[in-house]
């Protein structure tokens, strides 16, 4: 029997997948990208976000916690 190697984990995600990974809406991901809080790259017309950048965002937020109720409200 022929064994196949497991598929490598994706390195980039689209905005929708990044939102699912962070448990936020795609619109919130777009806002984070627009603010420069979440780096992204364009490949052709497609916007992609590196999995490593999602982890850096999480780590940065974990190190600088905000009190409950201090979140910025966005339309």
C-alpha positions, 0 to 999 in steps of 0.5 A: 500500500502506498502511503501519502504524506499529510497535506501541509497546513495552510499558511494563508487564509482569506478574510472569512477564514481568518474571521472564523479562526478568531471567532469574529466577523469578516468585517471585523477582520477587515477593520483590523487590516485597515487599522494596520493591526493585522497585516495582510498581503494581496495576491492578485485581487485576493487579500490573504492573512498569514496564520502566523500574523493571526497568532501574533495578534492574539499574543499582542492582545493577550499581553495588553488586556483591556478592562471589560466594557472598554472595547471600542464600538464600531459601526 
